[in-house]
Amino acid sequence: MNRAAKRRPTTTPPARAETPTVQLEIAAMWLHEATMRLTELKHMDLSMDLTRVGHDCEAMARRV
């Protein structure tokens, strides 16, 4: 039997964590956490860069 015959069509939607919007929201959350820790360690330049990227992730999640 070939592979195509063995595949079953998926009728359920992807799990929530598999959607691009949720992935972006999770990334933004992790970036925010990293930003807070870097701020505590006095790495302000890197912290600001991560803040910007986190905001970009949030903006993209709203657009999706």
Backbone as CSV, one residue per row, in Angstrom:
resi,resn,N_x,N_y,N_z,CA_x,CA_y,CA_z,C_x,C_y,C_z
1,MET,0.849,-1.182,0.000,0.000,0.000,0.000,0.895,1.246,0.000
2,ASN,0.586,2.197,-0.826,1.439,3.387,-0.884,1.106,4.380,0.236
3,ARG,1.979,5.355,0.397,1.814,6.324,1.488,0.540,7.139,1.369
4,ALA,0.194,7.528,0.172,-0.991,8.352,-0.020,-2.245,7.630,0.452
5,ALA,-2.307,6.349,0.267,-3.481,5.585,0.683,-3.557,5.465,2.200
6,LYS,-2.424,5.520,2.878,-2.402,5.378,4.329,-2.772,6.672,5.055
7,ARG,-2.585,7.800,4.418,-2.875,9.079,5.069,-4.369,9.256,5.272
8,ARG,-4.715,9.740,6.439,-6.112,10.051,6.714,-6.275,11.564,6.687
9,PRO,-7.339,12.055,6.112,-7.544,13.507,6.133,-7.830,13.974,7.559
10,THR,-7.307,15.135,7.892,-7.573,15.667,9.223,-8.851,16.474,9.178
11,THR,-9.736,16.179,10.083,-11.002,16.903,10.137,-11.057,17.849,11.313
12,THR,-10.115,17.725,12.228,-10.099,18.613,13.383,-9.147,19.772,13.108
13,PRO,-9.457,20.937,13.662,-8.550,22.072,13.465,-7.243,21.830,14.200
14,PRO,-6.185,22.513,13.811,-4.906,22.330,14.500,-5.030,22.732,15.969
15,ALA,-4.193,22.155,16.785,-4.174,22.536,18.202,-3.847,24.022,18.298
16,ARG,-4.322,24.645,19.347,-4.159,26.088,19.492,-2.708,26.524,19.375
17,ALA,-1.784,25.782,19.932,-0.374,26.174,19.891,0.229,26.034,18.501
18,GLU,-0.502,25.380,17.601,0.014,25.197,16.250,-0.359,26.350,15.319
19,THR,-1.244,27.232,15.741,-1.643,28.321,14.862,-0.581,29.421,14.881
20,PRO,-0.365,30.070,13.757,0.660,31.127,13.696,0.417,32.256,14.691
21,THR,-0.833,32.628,14.896,-1.133,33.716,15.824,-0.699,33.361,17.234
22,VAL,-1.013,32.161,17.665,-0.648,31.744,19.014,0.859,31.609,19.141
23,GLN,1.514,31.124,18.114,2.971,31.018,18.156,3.607,32.394,18.318
24,LEU,3.073,33.393,17.620,3.597,34.756,17.757,3.336,35.305,19.151
25,GLU,2.154,35.024,19.705,1.837,35.485,21.054,2.765,34.840,22.084
26,ILE,3.040,33.558,21.922,3.954,32.864,22.827,5.364,33.436,22.700
27,ALA,5.798,33.690,21.467,7.126,34.281,21.255,7.217,35.647,21.930
28,ALA,6.179,36.455,21.795,6.177,37.780,22.418,6.261,37.655,23.937
29,MET,5.567,36.684,24.498,5.588,36.478,25.942,7.000,36.095,26.414
30,TRP,7.653,35.182,25.695,9.007,34.768,26.058,9.998,35.915,25.883
31,LEU,9.825,36.700,24.836,10.710,37.851,24.628,10.554,38.865,25.752
32,HIS,9.328,39.062,26.199,9.090,39.988,27.305,9.793,39.495,28.571
33,GLU,9.682,38.194,28.840,10.357,37.614,30.007,11.878,37.793,29.909
34,ALA,12.430,37.533,28.733,13.872,37.707,28.533,14.273,39.165,28.714
35,THR,13.440,40.070,28.243,13.710,41.501,28.382,13.792,41.895,29.844
36,MET,12.857,41.394,30.641,12.855,41.727,32.064,14.134,41.223,32.749
37,ARG,14.546,40.027,32.411,15.763,39.477,33.028,17.014,40.228,32.582
38,LEU,17.068,40.588,31.310,18.227,41.340,30.814,18.283,42.729,31.426
39,THR,17.133,43.329,31.674,17.099,44.635,32.325,17.669,44.533,33.729
40,GLU,17.281,43.460,34.443,17.813,43.244,35.792,19.332,43.074,35.771
41,LEU,19.847,42.489,34.696,21.289,42.253,34.582,22.029,43.434,33.954
42,LYS,21.302,44.526,33.713,21.888,45.767,33.175,22.370,45.642,31.729
43,HIS,21.724,44.811,30.949,22.029,44.695,29.517,20.959,45.481,28.745
44,MET,21.020,46.779,28.852,19.956,47.637,28.330,19.843,47.598,26.804
45,ASP,20.952,47.565,26.084,20.880,47.555,24.623,20.171,46.302,24.110
46,LEU,20.569,45.170,24.633,19.940,43.914,24.223,18.482,43.868,24.668
47,SER,18.218,44.381,25.842,16.855,44.428,26.356,15.952,45.250,25.429
48,MET,16.451,46.384,24.971,15.663,47.230,24.065,15.422,46.538,22.727
49,ASP,16.425,45.825,22.229,16.260,45.084,20.975,15.183,44.017,21.123
50,LEU,15.216,43.279,22.222,14.212,42.240,22.439,12.818,42.840,22.629
51,THR,12.752,43.995,23.265,11.468,44.671,23.426,10.879,45.006,22.061
52,ARG,11.713,45.519,21.173,11.244,45.865,19.822,10.747,44.628,19.083
53,VAL,11.515,43.532,19.160,11.114,42.303,18.476,9.817,41.753,19.078
54,GLY,9.692,41.821,20.394,8.462,41.375,21.049,7.255,42.177,20.593
55,HIS,7.431,43.482,20.453,6.338,44.331,19.967,5.991,43.989,18.517
56,ASP,7.008,43.689,17.730,6.761,43.271,16.345,5.955,41.967,16.303
57,CYS,6.283,41.025,17.183,5.531,39.760,17.245,4.076,40.015,17.618
58,GLU,3.858,40.871,18.608,2.499,41.189,19.010,1.720,41.848,17.882
59,ALA,2.367,42.762,17.175,1.710,43.431,16.047,1.343,42.449,14.944
60,MET,2.245,41.530,14.651,1.969,40.518,13.620,0.837,39.593,14.062
61,ALA,0.790,39.246,15.330,-0.279,38.384,15.847,-1.636,39.064,15.694
62,ARG,-1.676,40.388,15.894,-2.945,41.117,15.722,-3.376,41.160,14.267
63,ARG,-2.414,41.163,13.349,-2.733,41.231,11.913,-3.226,39.901,11.364
64,VAL,-2.786,38.808,11.964,-3.113,37.472,11.433,-4.544,37.127,11.665
